[in-house]
């Protein structure tokens, strides 16, 4: 049984939705944020990434950055660029390209359910990133972006989503990346509340740091409101986009490595051959699980994991991200913990293999690994076991937009 709750969304007014909406705060470099804000002063990045409004390399204090974010949000409200709904609602959100569409439900979920494990996670979070987003959330008094959740669909929800998406939409526009964004307000939100009671589990697809930050913000606000706290306050809930798993598309989360760990290229390849078959190839993307494409010194190579050399692997060990980590990155390149090791970087699959080649050509990396994507069933299996996937195992695309449906806490 999953609990969802309608909420009074703070959202763009009139024709401003396209200009206001922006990518999640953590998928763009600061240089890109500066360019986007300069080109579009209505971008919600002014709230989520307000540090880009300060002079480059000025390193303003965190409190000053978050105060600017709060000021910008208030300005958007005062100038009626954003306005709050008069009554709580539930929304349908569709993202659509020429080759892919996914349609989900936007509502609030219980942070108590998250803390108790009923909303299932598959990633560890970094305390520094959680603290940063918690401070931002408390400063602006809002959850500015959607947690991305997945669920196994039911016939009842499938029917309700289909019916709701036949109405006149609130928003219907193409973002700069060519993804069509369509949002509807549900006529009878109670129908969706009841329908989600039939959903056995909800899974975090993307947004573990946002979820953990929302929960930490909740705890801090409970402390401040200890005498009057009831459990019904808005800070006890987190806004999320919940999508049927059959609609979702996971892309690879690729790797780049700074150096060869003091090995020559020949020595490195010899070490790789201890657990992989290595062949030159013109392909840049693996065709199936257990294969990896390696880019080094202008040449692509296919690495095929030799299972004869490995013991029987469990669900987590059998993930491609685990195989690469356990049989190459750690033993050959001495990258013990990819969460903290500064010699490895991660490149979302949406940026393509051209971005991997660019890293190597520009000297920012010596090696690049193109990965085969993790599947939704992998994610469900690991989450149901109460286990954690290796870092950067999944890259969901397209990304949900920030700024369209904000939850004031």
C-alpha positions, 0 to 999 in steps of 0.5 A: 500500500502506497500513500500519496497526498494532493498538494497546493502546487506553486507553478508557472502562470500563463505562458511562462512554463516553458521559460521557467522550467529547467533541468535538475540542479545536479545535471549541468556544469556551473558554466552551463548554468551561467549561460542558461541564466544569461540567455533566460532570466526566467529560468528556475535555475536562478532558484536551484543554482543561484551561485551562478549569479555571483561573479565567477570564481568568487566562492560566496558563502553558502548562506549568501547563495541560499539567501539569493535563491530565496530572494529569487523565488520570492521575486518570481512569486511577487511578479506573478511568474509563479502562483500557488493553486487555490486547492490541493491537487494531483497532476499527470506529467508526460514526457515525450520524444519521437521514440519514447513517452512516459506518463506518470503521476505527480503528488506528495509521498510520505517521508515517514514511509521513506524512513521506514523503508516502504519507499525503496532505495538502491543508492547510498547518499553523500552527506555533503550533498545531502547537507547542501540540498537540505540547507537550500530547501530550508532557505527557500522553504520549498522542495524545488524539484521532483523526486523520480519514483517508479512503480509496477502499474495496475489496471486501475491506475493505467485507466485513471492516467489515460482518462486524465490525460485526455483533458485540456492540459495546463502546459504543453510545450517542447523544451530546448532538448526537443522533449515535449512536456505536458501536464494535466491537473486531475479532476478528482484527486481522491481517485488516485489516492485510492488507486495508489493504495493498491500499489505494493511498493514504490521505488526511487528511480532517481533523486536519492539525495533530494529524498534524503535532504527532504527527510533531513529537512523534515527532522530539523523542522520537527525540532523547531516545531516540537510543541505544535508538530502533528505529522500533517504539516507539509514538511512531512511530505515530499513531492514526486513524479511517480511513473509506471516502470514499463514506461521508463528508459534507463541509459548507461552511466559511463565512466572516465578515468584520469590515468593508467595507474602508472602502467604503460598502455601495453601493461594496462591491456595485459592486466585487463586481459586477465578477466576480459577478452579484448578486441579492437572495434568500430563500435562505441556502445556495448551490444549486451550485458557483460560487454564494455567499450573502452576508448584509449588513445583514439581507439575503441576496444570491446571488452568481454567479461570472461565468466570462466574466471569468475565465481558464481555472482549474485544479483549485485555482483552480476551488474555490469557496473559491479563487474567493471569495478571489481574486475578492472577499476579496483584491481588494475587501476586502484580505484577502490571507492568510486564515490570518493576517488578523484581519479574517476568521473561519471558521464550520463548516457544522454551526453553520448559517446562523443562526450567520452571521446572529448574527455580523452582528446582534451586530456581530461581523461586517459580512458573512457568506458561506455557501459551497457544500461542497467535494467528496471528489473535489476533496480527492483531486484536490488531494492527488494533485497534491501541492498544498495547498487554501486554508485552511478548505476543508472541514468534515467532519461528524459529528466523531469523538469524543475520549476513546473510543480513546486511544493512549499513546506 
